[in-house]
Amino acid sequence: MINRIIKCIAALFVSLTVLSVFALTSSFAQTSNSSVQKPTRIVTKGVSVGGGLRVDIHAPINVKSRGLFRPGKKAPVLLYVHGGGWIKGSRDKIYNLDTFATRRGYMLVSVDYRPVPRTNIDGQVNDIVRSINWVRKNIGRYGGDRRKIVIMGHSAGSHLVSLIAAKRVGGALRGVIANDVQAYDMVAYGGMRGSLPRVYAAAFGYNPKNWIRWSPVTYVRKGPRGGLPPHMIMYSGSNYERRKILANGFGADLKAKGARVTLFDGRRYSHGSIARGIGTSAEVTRAVERFLRQAYR
């Protein structure tokens, strides 16, 4: 009888121990799951657009479908062209643009283009236009809105997006953000400097015909009035007076053809920090944010 009682107590003790371990494990699992951060964006890298070129797509999480009756939202597209003096650079160099864009419900698409001397500026324009056309045709599959595309570049990328818009080869664009370059009018730039620096010479050469051929202002001035997208032209404090004159001169030519132009005087920023400031500097971020809200309406 006593042995039977002892066995019952032992069995009860084992059962209580198992239940306690199970409860502790469940509690730990719930705590661990609650501490896991939910993804804030969907990143798809290295998508081929043909011609040996690729794009990286950074989409806000709300483009993802959550069931038959909860489809994802279509995100406006910010297509970014990196800098690097036309001779180098990578689509990976996006500063804070992925976070800036996706937090605001926009999709960032960072694109490739071949460097000089593998191609020339005409070839670079063609590479970027290829990506724009691919985005317009395919971005809906990734949750992007093909009707709402703004192209943006920094440094050499700023020149290239301006040239694409001026030549009207990028299709219907909601806007252009040109962030800090001096190559809008190469004849004026060369005259102000007296000579071209090494990087500019490598890309544009020393033939003034090519300076004219690859200057965005050439196509704005000879083009018809109307049909140009809104432009935001940003310039930094690096060689401030010259950048200010060239940026404002290009802005005036765009306005003369009926384009809406927003100028951002970034005298407090360097050539690098005006790019890094999008998403980190309240002043720069607000200015870009305001332009995009109006462009995407």
GIPE-V961474 format. One record per run of one state. SS is the DSSP state (a for helix, b for strand, c for the rest). FROM is the first residue (numbers start at 1). TO is the last residue. If there is no record, write none. Layout:
BEGIN
ss=SS from=FROM to=TO
ss=SS from=FROM to=TO
END
This chain:
BEGIN
ss=c from=1 to=1
ss=a from=2 to=35
ss=c from=36 to=40
ss=b from=41 to=50
ss=c from=51 to=52
ss=b from=53 to=60
ss=a from=61 to=63
ss=c from=64 to=74
ss=b from=75 to=81
ss=c from=82 to=96
ss=a from=97 to=103
ss=c from=104 to=106
ss=b from=107 to=111
ss=c from=112 to=120
ss=a from=121 to=142
ss=c from=143 to=143
ss=b from=144 to=154
ss=c from=155 to=155
ss=a from=156 to=167
ss=c from=168 to=174
ss=b from=175 to=179
ss=c from=180 to=185
ss=a from=186 to=193
ss=c from=194 to=197
ss=a from=198 to=204
ss=c from=205 to=207
ss=a from=208 to=213
ss=c from=214 to=215
ss=a from=216 to=222
ss=c from=223 to=230
ss=b from=231 to=236
ss=c from=237 to=239
ss=a from=240 to=256
ss=c from=257 to=260
ss=b from=261 to=266
ss=c from=267 to=272
ss=a from=273 to=276
ss=c from=277 to=281
ss=a from=282 to=295
ss=c from=296 to=297
END
